[in-house]
Amino acid sequence: MPRGPSGRIVVELNPALKREFHAALAADGITLKDWFLSRVRAFVTDRRRPQALDAGSHVLSPSEPVQLAAKKEQKVVRSKSTRTKTKGK
């Protein structure tokens, strides 16, 4: 889709999906513009997070504590297997 200098965004949707989408927005009491702006702000904020990590601030992602715990468990298993091999010699 072409991009121009205006602030407008045009998206083509299947008419049935468009009706369902507008009905869901109305049920939630939110306008399409408010919903879209909320999602755009969240998307842009999420994209900025890796840059903040370069500056020295660190925010854990939801899966990061699990990944860190798994790394610690791997180290423990490795150290036990190393000890076992050493004892066997």
N, C-alpha and C positions, 0 to 999 in steps of 0.2 A: 504494500500500500504506500502511496506517496506521502511524504512528510513535508509539511509546509511550516512557515513561521508562526501561524496562528496558534491559539491555545486549544483548538478543537481536535478531538480524536473521533474518528468514524470507524465503527466496526460493524460488519455485516453478520447477522445471525440467522439461523433457521427461524422462521416465524413462530413455530410452536415453542421452541426453546425460549424465544424472546417473551412470549406471553407468560410462560411458566416462571421465568426469571422476574418479570415485573410483578407477578402475583406474589412471589416469595418476598420480594422487597416490600411490597405494600403490607403483607402480613406482619413483617418485622417493623413496619412504620418508618422505613428509611427510603430516601430518594436514591435513584441510580447515581446521581452525582456525588452524594455523600458517601455511598458505599464505595464507589470507584476511588474517590480521593483518599478514603481510609486505607484501601488496599495499596494504592500507589505509595502513600507515605510509609506504610509498613515494609513494602518491597524495597524502597530506596534506603530506609534505615537498616534493613538486614544486609543490603549490599555494602553499606559503609562499615560494618562490623570488622571485617578483616583488616581494614586500614587502621582501626583503633588498636588492633593487636600489634601492629608494627610499632605503634607509639608506646608500647610497654603495658597497656592495660589489657587484662585478659578476662573474658567472659566465657564461662563454660557453656557449651551447647548441651541440650538435654541428654545426649548419648555419651558425652565426654566422661562423666564420672564412671560409667560402666567400662569404657575403653581403658581408663586409667587403672581400674581395679583388675581388669583382665591382664594388663601388662605386669602388674605386681604379682599376680598369681603365676604367670609364666616365669618370672624371675625366681620365685620360690621353687617351682617344679624343677627348673634348670639347676638351681643350687643343690637340691636334694639329689638329683641324678648325678651331679658332679661328685658329691660326697660318696655316693654309693660306689661309683667307679673307682674313686680313690681308695676306699676301704677294701675293695676287692683285689687291689694290686699287691 
